[in-house]
Amino acid sequence: EHMMEIRRQNCNPMIMKVTYYKKPVFIHQGHMQWLWDVDGRRYLDLFAGVATVSVGHCHPKVTAAAEKQLRKLWHTTNIYVYSPLHEYVDKLAATLPEPLKVIYLTNSGSEANDLAMLMARLHTGNFDIITLRGSYHGGSPQTMGLTSNSAYKYPIAIGLGCIHLPLVKRTVHVMDVYFTTIIKHYIISTITGLCMANDKYIGQLKEVFATSVPSRIAAFFGEPIMGVGGAVQYPKNFLKDTYKLVRERGGVCIADEVQTGFGRTGSHFWGFQGHDIMPDIVTMAKGIANGFPMGAVVTTHEIAASFGRGVHFNTFGGNPVACAIASSVLDTMKEDGTQQISHEMGTYLLMGLSKIRDKYEIIGDVRGKGLQIGVEMVKDKASREPLPPAAMSEIFEDTKDMGVLIGKGGVYGQTFRIKPPMCITKDDADFFLAVFNQALNNYME
Ligand code: PMP
């Protein structure tokens, strides 16, 4: 009977809408890098609930910490203090450099970015915000305005359009000119990569600021490596130069670390540390609590002071159970060597995928850092046009049928995304490489 009910739900049109796959994959259980569906089929999970399960599904240590806290205290709100909150903010602050030491806890990445946007506006007294083409910053009405990809704006246009869209649109400026160049360039990046001389980028960047950016701005939002945009990496010094131009116009610089934080990029704990920059505000979520809903905004004492005391109230933000879990995630990361695994397995996968790229006409680019990897698919290496959705879907489904779950993204939906729980092994990587190679082979036949 239970199985019958599950089958019925499988046909629920709402479920069909949110699933990536032609037929929903009905997940029943998870352990570390593995997921099982209701029929007992095992999948290697290389998407981690969109880069979220950081140390492994139902990691025993984190699960034990959650259970312990659940028996003690579930909820109070932040009008009280309690030890899981104290312990956690100390631990989180220790992972960040000075002057990023003031922490606000939220329940998601969108909430964190909403709060960061408000903070930037209150601190600077300015209103305009700059984001990058291809970026994704959230699903709330405000953060959807920050997100450039129109595919994700659909609900605003349809559902809330007349009320919210103009408000957001007037004040958020997507750096189209510059980023169209990069994205276009990126699609042709198999051979040239992002090796365009940096001074040319700086020239373009200055031009965009001179022609399209208002004279006073509140903030610039940028991910250290673009996540949903398809693991897009910027040219050297791009973020550094952008930060300089933004600050010259009175704005603050916000690093959206929702995907790139917590060791995801391998070589650094925070993605921004790979860019020789110091953000004024850092937002985070996803990997922070291994899949338990949580987010955070970290900023400086100076910015926090203009944000003011008492403004920030959040019923669930900093919930004791969330804090106990997030705290255990940080401990577990140290014990399991999570960041090191991300670095080593990321390098290994990038090497393996690059070999596969050289074999197939339809792989335009393999890129990323740590376990934040993108495989950009093209019609052929000569035209370098995005591989159409139907073809993407065929390879994607085939990979799933052979037991591996991956993600999709990119401005044209042309990039496969590999962001596993950061506990995968070399055997897992080899298994995926063999499966992916086979799926490409099947498609080409
Ligand atoms: N920022 C980035 C970079 C993201 O990838 C996402 C989610 N994909 C968000 C913000 C929004 O996070 P959430 O879905 O937790 O609201």
Boltz pocket constraint, residues with backbone or C-beta under 6 A from the ligand:
constraints:
  - pocket:
      binder: B
      contacts: [[A, 50], [A, 107], [A, 108], [A, 109], [A, 110], [A, 111], [A, 113], [A, 136], [A, 137], [A, 138], [A, 139], [A, 223], [A, 227], [A, 228], [A, 256], [A, 257], [A, 258], [A, 259], [A, 285], [A, 286]]
      max_distance: 6.0
